[in-house]
Amino acid sequence: MAYLSPLMTIMTKAAQKAGRGLARDFGEVENLQVSKKGTSDFVSAADLRAEQTLHAELKKARPDFGFLMEETEKEEVVDGIHRWIIDPLDGTTNFLHGIPHFAISIALEKAGELVAGLVYNPITDEMYYAEKGMGAYLNDRRLRVSARTRLEESIFATGIPFKGKGGHEPFLKQLSAVMDHSAGVRRFGSAALDLAYVAAGRYEGYWESGILPWDIAAGIVIAKEAGGFITDFAGKADMLTRGEVLAATPDLSRPLADLLRAASA
């Protein structure tokens, strides 16, 4: 890997430790004890074990930092300045179906600002990480967003609402608009990896609504540090509170936003 700061060393070690457990569980996915958390939304024993590992490792290294975590749905406030935002398994449905596209997502927020992010797929051993002002990396390689500038040459990613979630009709209008002007749209089922892929230049952009802070917090930092533009649908920086995100290259951010806005009008 490239040089890691003390903070990023803590984050990578925690992710790797939790990732080893997820990789073992993924190999025995049919034996997992799975409980239903909501319509088409599942939480497994693997999620909980990974979250416990991340909490223990990060708490040991930075005892004064607070936590916002997905699976236990709890927030810990300690120093009131620093907060870890954690999704131990982004892409749970993929995981439970034996699809090796999921990730651990860890972000650090300081005084309300996202300052560090890490997204780790333990199956491919791809570690995406970034700190504010330090650039974004995939393992040892520095990341930059795609250099493509034309919609018709570009691939975009999104999240599709499923059973039990609203917004199907507005989404279909958005999807149709982007399909009509682009080289294609992908839906892989992990918001954290979608943002990391924008940072790596694999997609030119990504959009999704009805999303939660732990899904996107780490990826926002990584995509920004790779040169991406990240906003909510209104063009502001309220992604975590509004539950929506639009990430794209500098040249394609406005055209993608215009397509989505016109489709929603």
N, C-alpha and C positions, 0 to 999 in steps of 0.2 A: 504493500500500500504506500501511498504518498505519506508525507509527514502528517502525523496526527497530533493535534493539541492534546493537553491533558483531558479536557472536556470530551473531545471526540474519542479518545482512547477509552474512557469510561463507557461511552455509548456503544462503541463497537464491541467491546468485551461483553457487555450485557446482552446485546443482540445475538452475538455468536453463541453464547451459552443458552439462551432461550431457543435459538435456531436449531441447536443440536437436538433438543427435545422435540421440536416440531417435526424435524426430519425423521426421527424414530417413529413418532406417531403417524406420520404420513405413510410410512411403510406398512403400517398395520391399521389403516383407516377403517377397515371393516369391523374392527374390534372396539372402536371408540364407543364410549358411553355418551350418547348424544341426547340432549334435552331440547325441546322446542322453546324458542324465545319469542316467537311471533310468526305470523304468516310468511312462509318462504324465508325465514330468517332463523338460523340455528346457532347455538353455541355449544361447543364440545368441551370435553375434558381437556383437550389439547389447548384450547384458548385460555382456559383458566390456569393451567400449569405454566404456560408461557408468560401470562401476565404476572403471576406470583414470582417467577424468576426475575423478570424485568424490575418489578417493584423492589425486590430484595437487593438486587445488585446496585441499582441506582440509589436506593435509600442508604445503603452502606457507604457509598462513595460521596454522596451529597445529602447528609441528613437534614439539612435546613430547607431543601427544595420541596415544594408541594407537588401534587399529582392530580391529573385528570385522566381517568382510565375508562376504557370502554366496557369490558366485561363485568366488572364489579359495579359499574355505574356510580362511582363515587368520586368525590373531589376532596383531596387533602390540602389544606392550606397551612403552611408552616411560617416561612419568613415573609409571605405576602408579596414577594418580588419575583421569585423564580418558580416556574411550574413545568413539570414534565407532562406532555400530552402523548398518550400511548394507545396504540392499537396493537395488541399482541399477535393478531392474525387477521390482516386485511385481505379478504378473499376467502372467507370461511366456507362459502358454498362451493367454490372451486376445490378447496381442500377436501371437503367431505365427499366430493365426486371423483377424487383421484386425479384432479387436474393440477399439475405442478406450477400454478401461477398464483402465488399468494406471497405475502410479505409481513414482516415485523416493521412497524412504523413508530419512531420515537422522535418527538420534537421537544425543543426547550424554548419556553417563553420567558422573557425577562421584562418585567414592568409593562406587560401587555404587548410586547413586540416579539415576534418569532425570530430567534437568533441562531438556531442550529436545528438540523434535521438529518435523519438517517432512515433509509428504507432498505431492508435486507430480505432477499429471497434465499432461504437456506437450501433450497433444492439446486438452484443454479450457482449458488455462492456469489451472487452479484450484490455488492454492497455499494449503495448510492449514499453519498453524504455531503454535507455542506455546512459551513458556518458563515454568518453574515460578514461580507467583505473579504472572504477567503477563497471564493470560487467553489465549484461543485466538482465531485469526482465519482467515478465508477471504479472501485478498487484502486489501481494505480493511475488511471487515465483521467486527465482533465476533461470536463464536459463542456460542450457548447451546443446551443439549440441549432436546429436545422437552418441551412442557408437558403432554402427554397423560399421564393417570394410570390408564387402564383397559386391561387386556390386550386386550379385544375390539375396541378402537379402534387398536391398535398394530401396527406392522410390525417384524419382526425379521429380521436377517441372520445367515447362518451360512456355514460352509465344509463342503462335502460330501466325504467320503472317496471317492477314485477308485481305479481299478485299481492294485493294488500296495500300497495302504495298508490297514491293518487298521481294525477298529472300525466296520464297516458296520452290524452288527445293533444295537449300543448307540446309534449315531447315529440310526437309523431310529426307535427308541423315543423319543428326545429330540425328533426332528422331529415325530412324531405328536402328542406332548404339546403342543408349542407351536402346531402347526396347529389343534388342537382348541380353543384358548383365545384365539387372536389373529386379527387382520385379515389376516395373511399372513406368509409367510416368503420371503426373497429369497436367492439365491446368485449373486453377481456375480464371484467369482474373484479378489479382491484384499483381503487382510486389512487392509492399510494404509488403503485407501479405505473399507472397512467401518467401521473405527474413526473415520475422519474424518467419515463420514456420520452416525454417532451424534452426534458433536460438533456437526454442523450441523443436527441435528434432523430429518434425513431418515429415519432409523430411530429407533425407541425403544430398541433394544438389539441386541446381537450376541454370539454365542458360537461358540467353535471349540476343538477339541483337536488334538493332534498338530501343533502349530505351533511355529515357530522364533523365536528372539529378534529377528532382523532383520525378520520379518514384522510384528511388533506393537509394537516399542519406541517408535517415533515416534508412532504412533497412540494409544498409552496416554497420553502426555503431553498430546496435543491433546484427547482426550476428557475427561481429568481436568480440564483447565483450562477446559473448556466446561461443567463442572458434572456430569459423568458419574461414576458409580460403576464402578470397574474392579477385578475380583478374579480369582483362579483359581476353579475349581469348588468348592473347599473354603471359599471366602469369605476367603481370605488374599491376600497380595500377592506370591505366588511365581509370577507369570505366566510370566516368562522361563525359570525353572528347571523348572517343571512342564509347560511347553509347552501351556498352556490359558489361555483368557481368556473372561471374561464381562463385558461392558460394557453399561450401561443407564442410564436416567434414575434419579434418586433414588427416585422412587415405584415404579418397575417392576423395580428390581434384585432385591429380595427375591422378588417373585412369579415372575420368570423363573428365578431360582435354585431356588426351590421346585419348579417344574415339571421342571426338568432333574434335580434330585435324586430326585424321585419316579420319574421315568422310568428312572433308573439303578439304583434300589433292587432 
